[in-house]
Amino acid sequence: MSGTLNKVMLIGHLGDEVKMHYFDGGNCIGRFPLATNETYTNKQTNERITNTEWHNVVVRNKAAEICEKYLSKGDKVYIEGRIKTRKWQDESGNDRYSTEIHCTDFTFLSTKNESGSSQPANPGSQKPTEQNQSSNQIEEGNDDLPF
């Protein structure tokens, strides 16, 4: 195989509100931490162990504005994107690295009324502009879900 692939798919909860940064020319980016959990049982102690991994998510322009408007701390979201590592220097001149997930697509899994709860939204919930249409399709049984 001669090609390469840089693709990330995450489902997790926002660890903070979306922080927006605006630039000259009207462009903007939004940043937020996303927590994913792995839970397993220790076979020796029978103790339930949960490991949390934190991801730095970056969204751009219109997608960032949509995320800022509709997402809150604790909301569950599906993120699709690619890994990007940035190199920068701290105040002491030391090289530092930040690994980010540059979001290319997302789906909200919590509705605004469920913020902070762990209940999933309607499986048809897509982007904010499609939420009402998807909800109607599910009620009528016309969804495109294969299961």
HURA-V372970 format. One line per field, one symbol per residue. ss: DSSP state (H for helix, E for strand, - for the rest). psi: psi as a letter, one per 30 degrees, with the letter a starting at -180 (. if undefined). burial: I if it has 16 or more other ideal C-beta (glycine too) atoms within 10 Angstrom, else O. A space follows every 10 residues. Layout:
ss=???
psi=???
burial=???
//
This chain:
ss=-------EEE EEEE----EE EE-----EEE EEEEEEEEEE E------EEE EEEEEEEEEE HHHHHHHHHH -----EEEEE EEEEEEEEE- ----EEEEEE EEEEEEEE-- -HHH------ -------HHH HHHHHHHHHH -------
psi=kfllkjkkkk kakkfllkkk kklkfflllk klkkkkkkkl kjfefgkkkk kkkkkjkklk beeeeeeeef klkfkkkkkk alkkkkklka ffgkklkkkl jjkfllkkfk lefgkflgkl akffkbleff eeeeeeeeef gglgkg.
burial=OOOOOOOIOI OIIIIOOIOO OOOOOOOIII IIOIOOOOOO OOOOOOOOOO OOOOIIIIIO OOIIOIIIOI IOOIIIIOIO IOOOOOOOOO OOOOOOOOOI IIIOOIIIII IOOIOOOOOO IOOIIOOOOO IOOIOOIOOO OOOOOOO
//
